[in-house]
Amino acid sequence: MEKIRLATRESALALWQTEHVAARLREAHPGLEVELVPMTTRGDQVLDQPLAEIGGKGLFLKELEVAMLEGRADAAVHSLKDVPMELEAGFAIAAVLERADPYDAFVSNDYPGFEELPFGARVGTSSQRRQALLRAHRPDLVISDLRGNVNTRLAKLDAGDFDAIVLACAGLDRLGLGARIRERLHAPRFIPAAAQGAVAVEIRAGDDATAALFAPLDHADTVACTRAERHMTRLLGGSCRVPIAAFATLKGDKLSLEGLVGDAKTGKTVRGYASGPVSEPEKLGEQVADMLVSRGADALLP
């Protein structure tokens, strides 16, 4: 294959991620021509409703998948966090690149950290998981939905609509906006979403030639961690409608997984933790999912 076309959303962050994949492809395959195919998805167009109400994470993939089916693109680049736990039939993940900072970012123009927020402060985030964690630690906060791309969200903060907002560290870092981060909200207190910070490449299932091109970009440690996180989330019925957090770390050949299910309205949370061999990430995900259910997480799930 002398040329490959990568479908991507048109946001600055999506374009950065796709350019990053393109650069890695060119390094791995000198002489390969890589073309970006930018497009707008329904998830980008409808910004006045919570994502959970208009169809969930799959809204960021559909148009890109159609482009692959129609032969207008050979692969699509996504934030793995936005990829549904079950792909549509006919598609497969060809590579997961090395993960960036997986944590949430506290961003504020007036307060140096989360604990410094005054009583009743206004915080913006569209994530059910982030809302649950914020309310778990600070039930006094006034939390409102905040959708749009990174620059749109920052503009609303700068306009005074919020005292603080919570975004992903990886997105801010990738856009050269890391200086806006006042505090990186680390686990175990703030557990990120499954696969947060990881970039994935989706292809048509059975397209072996395209899969071979992406094989050098696949990062084994990130794959193991995100497989555990996503399997736990899948077993719990994870979608953007359910506040579920999952974060795996790898030390030697030992994989550890922290999981959480929460209630975005009350801040109630249930936590679980386990570790196991890196060779069995799905088994570890199942173990933590079972632990969460045994501790009452099913009462918080729809």
Salt bridges, closest charged atoms under 4 A:
GLU35 OE1 - LYS3 NZ 2.77
ASP44 OD1 - ARG9 NH2 2.63
GLU70 OE1 - ARG72 NH2 2.88
ASP74 OD1 - ARG5 NH2 3.07
ASP74 OD1 - ARG204 NH2 3.93
ASP82 OD2 - ARG9 NH1 3.66
ASP82 OD1 - LYS81 NZ 3.96
GLU86 OE2 - ARG234 NE 3.11
GLU98 OE1 - HIS219 NE2 3.90
ASP101 OD2 - ARG184 NH1 2.67
ASP104 OD2 - ARG129 NH1 2.84
ASP104 OD1 - ARG130 NE 2.92
GLU115 OE2 - ARG189 NH2 2.45
ASP140 OD1 - ARG138 NE 2.75
ASP158 OD1 - ARG180 NH2 2.71
ASP163 OD1 - ARG122 NH2 3.35
ASP173 OD1 - ARG184 NH2 3.02
GLU202 OE1 - HIS78 NE2 2.68
ASP207 OD2 - ARG204 NH2 3.43
GLU229 OE1 - ARG99 NH2 2.81
GLU280 OE1 - LYS283 NZ 3.87
GLU282 OE1 - ARG227 NH2 2.80
